[in-house]
Amino acid sequence: MNFIEFQNWGLNALTVGAIGTIIFTFVETWGLWQQNKTIWKFESGQSISIVYFAYATGVFMSVLIYGIAEHSLAMIINGFFLTLFHLPILIGLWKFESFSTWDKRICVGIIAYMILMSLVPFKDILFMIFSFTNVLFTCTQPWKIWREKDAGAVEIKLIFTYLANTFFWIAYAYTIHDWVLQIICPCYFVLSALIIVLWFKYRNPAFRS
């Protein structure tokens, strides 16, 4: 596969952005593992939005599919590893929290959408629709912290890695002129920052190890 990163390799914004996103992909896997450990250690998913993590898993699956279609090595690596590290979190939430009928339907819908996206040629449109929907579901995480006035088992290390990684994704998006990423990456940055603010306001010492 002729990756776009190698087509323009050199000391430029594309290369720096691509390397940054790949490096922070592995930083995010560390953050996801910290979140996973918190859930399993305390046997709790308190204040964690199930739909937020379910949809996040779907987003990274869609990043993998879209990255393959767009010949983007950075997106392929990001999508593959972050999908892989989201799965034990979902398993932990399934074990220790109650999945509502709505949560289960969303999970089934995400799987069906990923199958559809892998089969059709207009992957950019489906990626955009799914990403915008994910922005809405991401809002459920800060809303749940605010509603319960408790950050519960939300792992701040993970949210900080999300925030830091968006810097590189924003640079990468504008360098390759990907209009979908140019819109959604700033949205993720704002929401990650909001979750961090609410976490510090409502952090729960019982979940700090």
C-alpha positions in Angstrom: 0.0 0.0 0.0 1.4 3.4 -1.0 0.8 5.4 2.2 0.3 9.2 1.9 2.9 9.8 4.7 5.6 8.2 2.6 4.6 10.2 -0.5 5.5 13.4 1.2 8.1 12.2 3.7 10.5 14.9 5.0 10.8 17.7 7.5 7.3 19.1 7.0 4.0 19.4 8.9 2.6 16.2 7.4 5.5 14.1 8.7 5.6 15.7 12.1 1.9 15.4 12.5 1.9 11.7 11.4 4.7 10.8 13.7 3.0 12.7 16.6 -0.3 10.9 16.1 1.5 7.5 16.0 3.5 8.3 19.1 0.4 9.5 21.0 -1.6 6.5 19.8 0.7 4.4 22.1 0.4 7.0 24.8 -3.4 6.7 24.5 -3.1 2.9 24.8 -1.3 3.5 28.1 -4.2 5.8 29.2 -6.8 3.2 28.1 -4.9 0.6 30.1 -5.0 2.9 33.2 -8.8 3.3 32.7 -9.1 -0.5 32.4 -7.1 -1.1 35.6 -9.3 1.4 37.5 -12.5 -0.4 36.4 -11.2 -3.9 37.2 -9.4 -2.9 40.5 -12.4 -1.2 42.0 -14.9 -3.5 40.2 -16.8 -0.3 39.2 -17.6 1.8 36.3 -19.2 4.5 38.4 -19.8 7.8 36.5 -18.5 6.2 33.3 -20.7 6.7 30.3 -21.2 3.3 28.6 -22.4 4.8 25.3 -19.3 7.1 25.3 -16.9 4.1 25.4 -19.0 2.0 23.1 -19.2 4.7 20.5 -15.5 5.5 21.0 -14.7 1.9 20.2 -16.8 2.2 17.1 -15.1 5.4 16.1 -11.6 3.9 16.2 -12.9 0.9 14.2 -14.2 3.4 11.6 -10.8 5.2 11.7 -9.2 1.9 10.8 -11.6 1.3 7.9 -11.3 4.9 6.7 -7.5 4.9 7.1 -7.2 1.8 4.9 -9.4 3.5 2.2 -7.3 6.7 2.4 -4.0 4.9 2.5 -3.1 6.6 5.8 -0.6 4.7 7.9 -1.2 7.0 10.9 -5.0 6.3 10.9 -4.5 2.6 10.4 -2.2 2.3 13.4 -4.4 4.6 15.5 -7.6 2.8 14.6 -6.2 -0.7 15.2 -4.5 -0.3 18.5 -7.1 2.0 20.1 -9.9 -0.4 19.1 -7.9 -3.2 20.6 -7.4 -1.4 23.9 -11.0 -0.2 24.2 -12.3 -3.8 24.2 -11.3 -4.8 27.8 -12.8 -1.6 29.1 -16.2 -2.5 27.5 -15.8 -6.0 28.9 -15.2 -4.5 32.4 -18.2 -2.2 32.0 -20.4 -5.2 30.9 -19.2 -7.1 34.0 -19.5 -4.4 36.7 -22.2 -2.1 35.3 -25.7 -2.7 33.9 -26.1 -2.4 30.2 -29.5 -1.0 29.4 -31.5 -2.1 26.5 -30.5 1.2 24.8 -26.8 0.5 25.4 -27.2 -3.0 23.9 -29.0 -1.7 20.8 -26.3 1.0 20.3 -23.6 -1.7 20.4 -25.4 -3.8 17.8 -26.0 -0.7 15.7 -22.3 0.1 15.8 -21.3 -3.3 14.6 -23.8 -3.2 11.8 -22.6 0.3 10.8 -19.0 -0.9 10.7 -19.9 -3.8 8.4 -21.8 -1.3 6.1 -18.8 1.1 6.1 -16.4 -1.6 5.1 -18.5 -2.6 2.1 -19.6 0.8 0.5 -17.3 3.1 -1.5 -18.4 6.4 0.1 -16.5 5.8 3.3 -15.8 9.5 3.9 -19.5 10.3 4.2 -20.2 7.4 6.6 -17.1 8.3 8.6 -18.3 11.9 8.9 -21.8 10.9 10.0 -20.5 8.4 12.6 -17.9 10.9 13.9 -20.5 13.7 14.3 -22.8 11.3 16.1 -19.8 10.3 18.3 -19.3 14.0 19.2 -22.9 14.0 20.5 -22.4 10.8 22.5 -19.0 12.1 23.9 -21.1 14.8 25.4 -22.7 12.1 27.6 -19.4 11.7 29.6 -19.1 15.3 30.9 -22.9 15.4 31.3 -22.8 12.3 33.5 -20.1 13.6 35.7 -21.9 16.9 36.1 -25.3 15.2 36.7 -23.9 12.9 39.4 -21.5 15.6 40.8 -18.9 12.8 41.0 -16.1 11.8 38.6 -16.2 8.3 39.9 -14.0 5.8 38.1 -13.2 8.1 35.1 -9.5 7.9 34.6 -8.0 11.4 34.2 -4.7 10.0 32.7 -6.7 8.7 29.7 -8.5 12.0 29.1 -5.2 13.9 29.2 -3.8 11.6 26.5 -6.9 12.3 24.4 -6.4 16.0 24.8 -2.7 15.9 23.9 -3.3 13.7 20.9 -5.9 16.1 19.4 -3.1 18.7 18.9 -1.3 16.4 16.5 -4.6 15.2 14.8 -5.6 18.8 14.2 -2.2 19.5 12.6 -2.4 16.3 10.6 -5.9 17.0 9.4 -5.1 20.4 8.1 -1.9 19.2 6.4 -3.6 16.4 4.4 -6.7 18.7 3.9 -9.1 16.0 5.3 -12.3 18.0 5.7 -13.9 15.4 8.1 -10.9 15.5 10.5 -10.7 19.3 10.2 -14.2 19.5 11.7 -14.3 16.8 14.3 -10.8 17.0 15.8 -11.4 20.5 17.4 -14.7 19.2 18.7 -12.9 16.3 20.5 -10.4 18.8 21.9 -13.1 21.0 23.5 -15.0 18.0 25.0 -11.8 16.5 26.4 -10.9 19.8 28.0 -14.4 20.0 29.5 -14.2 16.5 31.0 -10.9 17.4 32.6 -12.4 20.6 34.1 -15.3 18.6 35.5 -13.0 15.8 36.8 -11.0 18.2 38.9 -14.2 19.8 40.2 -15.9 16.5 41.1 -13.0 14.0 41.5 -13.7 11.2 43.9 -10.7 10.2 46.3 -12.2 6.7 46.7 -11.1 5.9 43.1 -7.6 7.2 43.4 -5.0 4.6 44.0 
